[in-house]
Structures are given as C-alpha cells and as structure tokens.
Amino acid sequence: MYQEHFQLKSQPFSEHVAASSLWVDTRMQEGLARLHYLVEQAALGLVTGPTGTGKSALLKRFLHGLSRQQCESVYCHLAQLTSVGLLKQLVSQLGEIPRRGKERLFEQILDRAGRTECTLLVVIDEAHLLEGEALTDLRLLISSAVDVAPPLKILLVGQEALRATLRQSQHRDLLNRINVQYRVRPFTKEQTSRYIDIQMKQSGGPEDVFDVSVKDLIHDFTGGVPRAINNLATACLLQAAARNVLRIDDALFQQTSTEFQLA
C-alpha cells in the first residue's frame, strides 16, 4: 500500500536486499577491511555485535565480493548442534558424505582443505550458540591446519555473549589464536539520517519524506540499530499512507512509535 502511495519501486527498509545494494557505511568498510585481511593473512577471525546491528549485512557483502579464485567459502548457520553434528554439517557443506567418528570427520575436513586450489574459509554464523566442545573442535581444526596448503581459515560470527564465552579459561587457547576481530556497532545519529535518505532514494522515492527531526527521533528511539530502524521507518510509511500524507513529521512519528512500546 505505501509503495504505491509514495510511488516507490521497492520496499526501502527491507532486510532481504541484494548484497550489491547494501549501503557500505564506514562501519562496513572497517569490517570488510578486516575480513579481507583474514582471507589474505590470518587464520581465525571474530565478528560480534548486538542483534540487528548489521552482522549479517556485513557477512553478505563480504561473501558476495569474494573471488572464487581467491577463496572458497563454506557457510554454516546451524550452530546449536552437538560438536559432532557441527562437523557433519561442515563436511556436508563441503560436498561430501560424513563418515562415522569424529576423527574421520576431522580427516575429511582437513583433506578437503588440502585439495582446495585456493583458501578455504569456514564461516560459523550464530557462533554464540556453539557448545564448548564444538569450540574446542574448531580450535583443533585450526591447530591441525598449520601444515595444510592452502590453510583452513575460520570466521566466527555471533552476538556479544560469544566474547564472554571465549574469555573462559577452557577457551583461552582459541581466544589467543584470533588474529582478526571486529565489533559491529549501531549507527551514529548522522549515519541513521544518511541511511534513511539512501534507502528512500534507492527505492525511487524522495529523500525528504522524513523530516530531519523525525530522523533524529528514529535514531533516539531505536538506539541506531539498523533492524529496529527498518521496522520503525516502515511503520511510519504505513501510517503516512493510511492518513494520505506525503511527509512524516513529529506528530505522525509519535503516533507510530506508540505501537512499538510493548511495556
């Protein structure tokens, strides 16, 4: 409804967008630089951040930009598995049939890494859900991969709780092996305003639909978290369409924001 009202070609605040259409803000530039360094020089990387801040967007943009000649990536997101289950998933993602026994699974993964013509990068998303034993297994993979050419690399992506887990004494060796790490933080007020303008422009709409003061209010209400900004900005557009107005001012924002106050 609101797309027709504002004559938009697409939904401006959808989470499901092509990697090439993602806004590369300074946070993403910093994150991408570290992840490319991981591929080129390091062995173990860590990306953390609160939910909704853009970890998935960073990961999507990074994987989209990798050259097949430079790196082969394997993405695993079912982190809430047993350690053996995670290894089996990884073997399956590598295109092979998992064997019985953890030692054979290790052999399959390391053998596959050795047969890769370029760098093999294993991405574990939602890594804050990993069991302690699974983290130990990942450390062993890195340790065993020292003499494998090209080397096996691992990227752990998860919420901030992952850092606390890695600081535990039993995972200190894994923590010490992390060469590259990045924290994805919320938008600043200026970034929030710019993000809203860019998303509206990319959708074919005018950049001045949201009053300047409203963009500041959206930032304050959401704390600069992109996913929350998407939800609130979309609600404002829906409210504007329902009221048949083409600008979102403070009054309309206040009416809309009450929907998000659950307590």
GUNUKOL-242987 format. One line per 10 residues: for each residue x, y, z of C-alpha. Coordinates in nm, 4 decimals. Example, Ala and Ser with C-alpha at 12.3 -4.5 7.8 and 13.67 -1.06 7.14 Angstrom:
<sites>
1.2300,-0.4500,0.7800 | 1.3670,-0.1060,0.7140 $
</sites>
This chain:
<sites>
0.0000,0.0000,0.0000 | 0.2625,0.2549,0.0999 | 0.4775,0.1746,-0.2060 | 0.2005,0.2958,-0.4360 | 0.1301,0.5943,-0.2114 | 0.4917,0.7139,-0.2294 | 0.5457,0.5760,-0.5821 | 0.8348,0.3557,-0.4729 | 0.9898,0.0892,-0.6942 | 1.0704,-0.1356,-0.3979 $
1.0475,-0.1563,-0.0208 | 1.3111,0.0850,0.1139 | 1.3624,-0.0798,0.4521 | 1.3521,-0.4496,0.3726 | 1.6171,-0.6759,0.5270 | 1.6126,-0.9014,0.2222 | 1.8133,-0.6997,-0.0276 | 2.0821,-0.7930,-0.2768 | 2.4376,-0.7745,-0.1473 | 2.5257,-0.5211,-0.4160 $
2.2525,-0.2868,-0.2873 | 2.3697,-0.2808,0.0738 | 2.4949,0.0562,0.1926 | 2.8685,0.0404,0.2578 | 2.8947,0.2824,0.5505 | 3.2145,0.3404,0.7467 | 3.1342,0.0532,0.9829 | 3.1042,-0.1871,0.6922 | 3.4212,-0.0531,0.5304 | 3.6125,-0.1192,0.8514 $
3.4652,-0.4673,0.8860 | 3.5327,-0.5602,0.5235 | 3.8951,-0.4495,0.5536 | 3.9463,-0.6842,0.8478 | 3.7705,-0.9760,0.6807 | 3.9763,-0.9418,0.3644 | 4.2875,-0.9416,0.5801 | 4.1639,-1.2675,0.7316 | 4.1483,-1.4245,0.3866 | 4.4890,-1.2943,0.2863 $
4.6997,-1.3281,0.6011 | 4.5211,-1.4688,0.9083 | 4.3643,-1.7973,1.0205 | 4.0889,-1.7164,1.2722 | 3.8515,-1.4191,1.2752 | 3.5785,-1.2972,1.5087 | 3.2853,-1.0655,1.4329 | 3.0415,-0.9787,1.7117 | 2.7681,-0.7282,1.7791 | 2.4218,-0.6902,1.9311 $
2.1332,-0.8398,1.7387 | 2.0149,-0.6281,1.4479 | 2.3271,-0.4127,1.4141 | 2.4279,-0.5452,1.0723 | 2.6461,-0.8533,1.1179 | 2.4505,-1.0404,0.8515 | 2.4732,-0.7455,0.6126 | 2.8493,-0.7292,0.6604 | 2.8803,-1.1031,0.6062 | 2.6588,-1.0950,0.2977 $
2.8586,-0.8139,0.1406 | 3.1893,-0.9832,0.2244 | 3.0951,-1.3236,0.0825 | 2.9413,-1.1624,-0.2260 | 3.2680,-0.9846,-0.3013 | 3.4953,-1.2879,-0.2695 | 3.6526,-1.4195,-0.5861 | 3.6319,-1.7955,-0.6397 | 3.9972,-1.7836,-0.7417 | 4.0824,-1.6121,-0.4141 $
3.8753,-1.8053,-0.1628 | 3.6202,-2.0854,-0.1337 | 3.3764,-2.0150,0.1470 | 3.1550,-2.2553,0.3398 | 2.8693,-2.1036,0.5407 | 2.7258,-2.2826,0.8458 | 2.4490,-2.1230,1.0486 | 2.3047,-2.4159,1.2477 | 2.5404,-2.3535,1.5373 | 2.3120,-2.5022,1.8029 $
2.4272,-2.8555,1.7287 | 2.6441,-3.1064,1.9100 | 3.0119,-3.0890,1.8234 | 2.9789,-3.3985,1.6043 | 2.6672,-3.2541,1.4425 | 2.8545,-2.9352,1.3547 | 3.1422,-3.1317,1.1999 | 2.8941,-3.3396,0.9978 | 2.7223,-3.0247,0.8747 | 3.0571,-2.8814,0.7718 $
3.1520,-3.1994,0.5832 | 2.8148,-3.1942,0.4059 | 2.8610,-2.8281,0.3139 | 3.1929,-2.9273,0.1609 | 3.0029,-3.1626,-0.0688 | 3.0995,-3.4927,0.0915 | 2.9196,-3.7660,0.2822 | 3.0064,-3.7549,0.6539 | 3.1816,-4.0624,0.7889 | 3.1334,-4.2203,1.1297 $
3.3519,-4.0996,1.4132 | 3.4931,-3.7595,1.4970 | 3.8469,-3.8479,1.3874 | 3.7246,-3.9378,1.0384 | 3.5265,-3.6149,1.0191 | 3.8413,-3.4206,1.1057 | 4.0298,-3.6094,0.8358 | 3.7610,-3.5339,0.5782 | 3.7662,-3.1617,0.6520 | 4.1456,-3.1318,0.6517 $
4.1789,-3.3466,0.3414 | 3.9224,-3.1297,0.1645 | 4.1140,-2.8178,0.2696 | 4.4312,-2.9677,0.1249 | 4.2590,-3.0338,-0.2077 | 4.1229,-2.6801,-0.2383 | 4.3057,-2.4809,-0.5039 | 4.2566,-2.1575,-0.3121 | 4.1947,-2.0613,0.0507 | 3.9137,-2.2475,0.2266 $
3.7152,-2.0250,0.4638 | 3.4642,-2.1758,0.7068 | 3.2072,-1.9230,0.8325 | 3.0203,-2.0170,1.1505 | 2.7223,-1.7845,1.1974 | 2.5296,-1.7618,1.5260 | 2.8509,-1.8845,1.6899 | 2.7367,-1.7656,2.0347 | 2.5180,-2.0784,2.0357 | 2.8139,-2.3160,1.9971 $
2.8766,-2.5722,2.2693 | 3.2101,-2.5677,2.4472 | 3.3137,-2.8960,2.2875 | 3.2390,-2.7575,1.9415 | 3.4632,-2.4562,2.0090 | 3.7396,-2.6945,2.1130 | 3.6969,-2.8902,1.7893 | 3.7261,-2.5708,1.5857 | 4.0492,-2.4892,1.7678 | 4.1826,-2.8331,1.6826 $
4.0977,-2.7777,1.3167 | 4.2982,-2.4566,1.3165 | 4.5851,-2.6225,1.5019 | 4.5910,-2.9188,1.2658 | 4.5701,-2.6968,0.9609 | 4.9099,-2.5352,1.0151 | 5.0839,-2.7579,0.7623 | 4.7952,-2.7699,0.5162 | 4.8392,-2.5667,0.1995 | 4.6308,-2.3710,0.1359 $
4.5391,-2.3233,0.5050 | 4.1968,-2.3654,0.6563 | 4.0546,-2.0428,0.7936 | 3.7591,-1.9969,1.0298 | 3.5358,-1.6949,1.0877 | 3.3142,-1.6903,1.3979 | 3.0154,-1.4548,1.3842 | 2.7814,-1.4049,1.6774 | 2.6356,-1.1873,1.9483 | 2.8397,-1.0252,2.2245 $
2.7925,-1.3274,2.4521 | 3.0443,-1.5081,2.2327 | 3.3238,-1.2838,2.3614 | 3.2377,-1.3724,2.7197 | 3.2446,-1.7421,2.6316 | 3.5839,-1.7133,2.4649 | 3.7260,-1.5420,2.7726 | 3.6542,-1.8524,2.9813 | 3.9686,-2.0383,3.0817 | 3.8885,-2.3524,2.8805 $
3.8748,-2.1484,2.5597 | 4.1768,-1.9264,2.6242 | 4.3845,-2.1082,2.3634 | 4.1188,-2.0438,2.0979 | 4.0916,-1.6795,2.2032 | 4.4677,-1.6354,2.1704 | 4.4549,-1.7674,1.8151 | 4.2135,-1.4976,1.6956 | 4.4089,-1.2821,1.4514 | 4.1297,-1.0525,1.3337 $
3.8273,-0.9258,1.5221 | 3.5602,-0.6625,1.4703 | 3.2648,-0.5316,1.6693 | 2.9632,-0.4167,1.4661 | 2.8166,-0.1178,1.6474 | 2.4866,0.0683,1.5936 | 2.4631,0.3718,1.3667 | 2.5535,0.7155,1.4916 | 2.2799,0.9794,1.4607 | 2.4375,1.1076,1.1388 $
2.4587,0.7555,0.9957 | 2.0946,0.6884,1.0811 | 1.9853,1.0009,0.8953 | 2.2026,0.9162,0.5957 | 2.0808,0.5571,0.5937 | 1.7145,0.6611,0.5819 | 1.7833,0.9017,0.2954 | 1.9794,0.6458,0.0945 | 1.7199,0.3729,0.1387 | 1.4421,0.6054,0.0211 $
1.6463,0.7194,-0.2780 | 1.7376,0.3649,-0.3829 | 1.3677,0.2764,-0.3771 | 1.2891,0.5578,-0.6161 | 1.1344,0.7912,-0.3618 | 1.2229,1.1430,-0.2487 | 1.4788,1.1870,0.0296 | 1.2709,1.4450,0.2159 | 0.9769,1.2209,0.3148 | 1.1103,1.2046,0.6722 $
1.1571,1.5394,0.8460 | 1.5076,1.5971,0.9814 | 1.3733,1.5991,1.3354 | 1.1957,1.2676,1.2742 | 1.5164,1.1014,1.1615 | 1.6749,1.2143,1.4874 | 1.3773,1.0762,1.6802 | 1.4035,0.7431,1.4986 | 1.7690,0.7221,1.5961 | 1.6965,0.8014,1.9601 $
1.4084,0.5533,1.9750 | 1.5987,0.2661,1.8133 | 1.9447,0.3359,1.9508 | 2.0765,0.3351,1.5939 | 2.0139,-0.0387,1.5443 | 1.9513,-0.0880,1.1696 | 1.6900,-0.3635,1.2058 | 1.4886,-0.1519,1.4503 | 1.5250,0.1494,1.2197 | 1.3875,-0.0582,0.9314 $
1.0849,-0.1648,1.1324 | 1.0049,0.1803,1.2675 | 1.0612,0.3632,0.9385 | 0.8361,0.1147,0.7592 | 0.5648,0.1666,1.0215 | 0.5895,0.5419,0.9670 | 0.5451,0.4976,0.5918 | 0.2418,0.2769,0.6502 | 0.0916,0.5339,0.8858 | 0.1521,0.8132,0.6363 $
-0.0147,0.6156,0.3585 | -0.3116,0.5372,0.5814 | -0.3521,0.9098,0.6589 | -0.2915,1.0063,0.2946 | 0.0028,1.2382,0.3699 | 0.3384,1.2544,0.1944 | 0.5562,1.3809,0.4780 | 0.6384,1.2211,0.8074 | 0.6525,1.4843,1.0798 | 0.6949,1.4686,1.4573 $
0.3239,1.4211,1.5234 | 0.2950,1.1258,1.2871 | 0.6114,0.9732,1.4330 | 0.4733,0.9993,1.7874 | 0.1534,0.8259,1.6806 | 0.3505,0.5483,1.5120 | 0.6084,0.4955,1.7829 | 0.3431,0.4077,2.0405 | 0.2959,0.0784,1.8520 | 0.6492,-0.0217,1.9464 $
0.6146,0.0442,2.3177 | 0.5318,-0.3051,2.4414 | 0.5550,-0.2238,2.8107 $
</sites>
